[in-house]
Amino acid sequence: MSSKENEWLMKKRTNRPFVLAAVMLAMFMAAVEATIVATAMPAIVSEIAGFSKYSWIFSSYLLMNAVTVLIYGKLSDIFGRKPILIIGIIIFLIGSILCGLAQSMDMLIIYRFVQGLGAGAVMPIASTIIGDIYTKEERAKIQGYLSSVWGISAIIGPVLGGVLVEYISWRFVFWMNIPLGLLAIVSLVFFLHEKIEKKKVEIDYLGALFLFLTVSSLMIVLVEGGVAWAWTSLTTVFLLSVSVLFLILFIVQEQRAINPMMPFTIWKDRSIFIANATSFTTGIILMGISSFLPAFVQGVMEKSPMVAGFTLTTMSIGWPISSTIAGRLILSIGFRKTSVIGGLFLMFGGVVFFFLSSDDGPLMAMFGSFLIGVGMGFSTTSFIVLIQSAVQWSERGIATATNMFMRNLGSTVGAALLGGVLNSSLKNYLQKQGNDVEASLNAAHSLLNPHGNDSLSHQAREVLQEGLNIALHHVYIFVLAFAVVSFMLILFLPREKRE
């Protein structure tokens, strides 16, 4: 059966409103995960301890998400969208249940790997299903519904996370996914129908393995370097060598694979190369704000989890607003100038965070977060239009997925890199103060508990707060640096004929 006949059958037999609802539920479940977990993280760390492993909660999830996203896309071409998406949701729910049961940071990190393994299927396949069951003309309207999922999750996530943490338990941050996922599965089973044409397709599992080993070994160095071992230690050199080795093997594998996980041919286009490179750096910026801003608001400013959540909400409000404006600007001034506007807002936001202090209060943090959101909205929308316009229809899916992968990879590396900066900076500060570093790092989680400060002496609290303030300031120096790099990369985008 041809692909056109399959699409016709899907549109005829599939109950599209119910499938759309299922897709939106699945996307909401994955989208809300970022903001709600970031809001809950200070409370999680305060209860089960392990502050030095803070960034691994994000890194483990993002690593599995980034590595599996392209593999799931290829599997859906072979076995169909429905079974692969359902399997992804089931794995995600199993991971969510386990995360809520975690009794230690090590357990939570392992369970987040499981959750990320399932999440890699949700976003790309949910978007593909919409492309399968709706015509090109209908998709414009439907994309508005899908965009609203991000806006709603961005607003609800931090607020709901703050409420759950303050009045119930952080464990429900993970368990709230269960009813959403089950509803999505039931709707997909009963209302999505597709007839799959059996075909043999080579899947680049070896490429996925090499990429996983490349990124994971690099992440371990970035997180633990300067904390668990010295930057010049034999362990650091060994892991960096492993990362470089598998990167070379990955490149060789992708060049010889029949269906490479990441085809390098599309990177030859200058526009796509710069858009993907910038997506990587903006992914780092995004992680620097979403992962570590709640820790600053709660640990340094001594505000509640709900207030910390609102500081992230402003970023998520600025993003969809600027995305809508960007869609119109691209038609009038082109994607390059629209991207430049986004790059400027990213730098403005980076400057706000660079000068942010405990005396400024959460309003300044909200303002900086909003500026970053506006910059992300302008730049990401421009990149999507740019990439999809630069390739043929047959390459559009993989080109879009590659850009999504690069942003996920940036977020993954960002969580590890900035987490390493946070840990090493805090450790160096405590050493200069003459404190017992290990005991002080373990006590740092008390700052992130609204009621945990009572367990610290006044002097210990002041030392830890100042150390956390300095460490997070170093994180935001990196955020500003990557914002500048992003802007410089955008300037290299080729000029359009209209310009």
Buried (B, 14 or more C-beta within 10 A) or exposed (E): EEEEEBBEBBBEEBBBEBBBBBBBBBBBBBBBBBBBBBBBBBBBBBBBBBBBBBBBBBBBBBBBBBBBBBBBBBBBBBEBBBBBBBBBBBBBBBBBBBBBEBEEBEBBBBBBBBBBBBBBBBBBBBBBBBBBBBEEEEBEEBBEBBBEBBBBBBBBBBBBBBBBBBEEBBBBBBBBBBEBBBBBBEBBEEBBBBEBEEEEEEBBEBBBBBBBBBBBBBBBBBBBBBBBBEEEEEBBEEBBEBBEBBBEBBBEBBEEBEEBBBBEEBBEBEBBBBBBBBBBBBBBBBBBBBBBBBBBBBBBBBBBBBBBBBBBBBBBBBBBBBBBBBBEBBEEBBBBBBBBBBBBBBBBBBBBBBEBEBEBBBEBBBBBBBBBBBBBBBBBBBBBBBBBEBBEEEBBBBBBBBBBBBBBBBBBBBBBBBBBBBBBBBBBBBEEEEBEBEEBBBBBBBBBBBEBBEEBEEEBBEBBBBBBBBBBBBBBBBBBBBBBBBBEBBEEBEEBEEE
